[in-house]
Amino acid sequence: MEMNMPDSVIYMENVTKVYSMGEEQVHALRGISFSVAQGEFLSIMGPSGSGKSTCMNMIGCLDRPTSGIVKIGGKETALMSEKELAVLRNRTIGFVFQQYHLLPSMTVLENTMVPLRYQGIERNLRRDMAAAALEKVGLKDRLNHLPNELSGGQKQRVAIARATVARPSIILADEPTGALDSSTGEAVLELFDEINSSGTTIVIVTHDPRIGAAARRCIRILDGLIQSDEVQKPISFADAMKKAGEK
């Protein structure tokens, strides 16, 4: 795949990351390069300790490379201040996590409004945008519920609504089905597919081969290096789940 694609929303060139653990140097990334075009649906796979989480932190502007170039939305993250990185995260990337990270004292609607608050959007407009995002994920009848009144699948749908409410160009999901049963996980992944169909770039970081098989493109990382980068034949999430279950 050509590296310097003009429509790349994610660009990584020879990226390394070294962490100091006392006197030990841990090489989490050892020189990885890839780019992602707007509208792609990508999975980044690897076992625990492979470097996939560090890669996710680079894409999410949560960490800086030791060397190499990381560009998100055309901006080189290593050259940006912490404030600039925070603005880039808020406007460009929507985050979905395995454990949801919903604020327990806030209603479903209030949780979904949080990213808009940091953008300085007026409260009534925030409410309207959040309600619309929740309706898209099938939760229009749960706006005033607290997180502890929801099932795991409903909590993840709130997290997805929160991630998409500001209409970011990238959704970055970290093991988004890890805490869900198979049927609920399948429904959540179908929702990602629907979001991707509108042109939003989806990146799912996972160790689950069922999710990897369902993405349009899969990058596999091991020991801080890319082992493979393959465009895959489109397959429904239901078929991917079934295929994995047959193995």
N, C-alpha and C positions, 0 to 999 in steps of 0.2 A: 504494500500500500504506500502511495506517495506520501512522504512526510509533510512537506510544506504545502498543504492543501489550503487554498485561499479562504474557504469557508469553515476552517477548523475552529471549533469552540474550545477544544482542549488540545494542547500541543506540548509534548514532552520530548526533549532531545538529550540523550546521554545523561539522564538524571541519576545521581547517586545520593544516598543518604546514609550518613554514619553517625551512630549514637555512641556517646562515651558512657560506659557502665563501670565506674571506678577506673581501673587501669585497662579495662578491656574495651576494645573498639568493635562495635556491632555494625556490620555492613548490611543494612536493611534493604537498600537498593544498590545495584552494582552497575548501573549504566543502562537504563531502559529508555526506549524511544518509541513513541507512537503518537498518532493524532486521531481526533474524533471529529467528524463533520456534524454540522447542525442536523438534528433529526435522526441520528443513529440510535439504535437500541443495542447497548453493549453490556456484556457481563465480564467482570474481571474475577477469575477463579484462582484458587490456590489453597493449600492446607494452612493450618495455623503456623505462623512464623515464616511464611513464604515471602512476605513483603507486600501483600495486597492491601493491608490496612494502611501501611505507609504510603502506598500509591494513592489510596483514597484520600489521605490527609493532604497530599499534594494537590489533587484535583479540587478538594474542598477549601483550599487556601488556609488550612489549619496548621500547616508546617511549611518550611522552606527547604529547598534542596541544599545539600552540601556542595554539589557542583552540578552543572548542566542547566538547561533552560526549561522552565515551566511557564506556559502562557495559558491563561484562562480568559476567554472572550477577547483574545488579542493582546492582553496585558501581561507583561512579565512579572510574576509575583515576587521574585527576589528583589526587585527594584522598588517595591511599594512599601509604604509605611503601614503600621498596624491599623491605623484608622482607615487608610485606603483599602486594605484587605477586608476590613469589616464591611465597608460599603459594597465592595465587589461581591462578597459572600451574600449579602442581603438582597442585592438586586439581580444577581446572575444565577445563584445556586439555591435550590430547595433541597433540604436534607430530610431523609426518612431513615429512622433507626430501628433496630430490632426491638428495643425496649420502649419505643414510642416517645418518651421524654415529654409527656403532657404534664402541665402544671395542675396538681390535684385540687387546688382551691378555686380554679377557674372553670367556667362552663365550657362546653364544646365550642360554642361560638366565640367566647373570649380567647380560648387557646388558638383558634384559627386566625384571630385578628392580630396576634402578636407581631408577625413579620411586618405587617402594614403600619403598625405603630412606630416601628423604627425607621420607616420611610417618611414619617411625618404626615401621613394621610389623615384627613379629617375623620372624626369618630363615626359619624353617620355613614360616610362612604365606606369606612372600614367594615362596619356591620353589614352593609349591603354586599360587599365583595366576599366577605367570609361566609355569609348565608348562601350566596350563589355557589361558592366552592364546595360547601357541604352538601348542597342539593345534588351536585354533579357526582358525588361519591355515595349518594343514597342515604344521607343522614339529615334530611330537612326536618324530620320529626324528632331529632335529638339535640336541637340547638341549646337548650337550657339544662341538659343533663351534665352531671359531673363525670370525670373519667372513671371513677369507681362504680358507676352505674352502667358501664358499657362492657360488652364482651371484648375479647382480644382482637377479633376481626374489626369490630367497630372502632376500637382505639387506633388501629393501624390506618383505618380510613380517615379518621380525624387527622392523623399525622400526615397523610397524603394531601388532604385538603389544605392543611397549614403550609405544606411544602409548595403547593401549586398556586396559592391564593394571590401571590404577587407576580404571577406569570413569569417565572424565571426561564431562562433558556436551557438550563441543565437541572435535572433531578438526579441527585446522588443518593443511592439507597444502600445501606449497610445491613446485610442479612435481613431484609425486610419481612421474610416469612419464617424466620427462625423460631419465633415464639408461637407460631400458629399451627393448627392441625392442617392436614393435607388439603381438605376441601376449602377451608377458609383461605389458606395460602394460595390456592389456585385462583380463587376469586380476586384476591388482592393483585396477583400478577396479571390477570386479565384487565384490571383497572389500569395498571401501568401501560399495558399494550394500547389501551384506548387513549391515554394521555399522549403517548408517543405518536399516535396517528394524527394528532393535531400539529406535529412538528417539533415538539419538545424532545430534547436529547435526554435519554435515560441511561444511566450507568448504575448497574447493580454489582456490588462487591459481595462475593459469596464463596462458600466452599461446597455448596450443594450442586451436584452435577445435573439435577433436574432443572434448575434455574439456568445453568450454563447452556443446556441443550435447547432451551426455549428462546434465548436471545438471538438476534440476527447476526451478531458478531461476538466472538468469545476470545478473550486474551487470557492465557494461562501463565501464571507466574510461579516460579520455584526458586528458592534461595536467592531472591533479589534480582532474578533475570527472567526475561520473557522467554518461555518455552515454545509458545505457539501463539499465532494471531490469525484467526480464521473467520471468514465470512461463512455463515451457515445457511443451509436451506431453511426458509421459514417453516416453523412447525408450531402448532397450537400448544398452549400451555397444558391443556388437558392431555394431549398426545405425549408431550414431553414427560409429564408425570406418569402416564401409563407405561411408556417405554422404559423409564427408570425402574418402575416396579416390576417389570418382567425380567430384569437382570438378576 
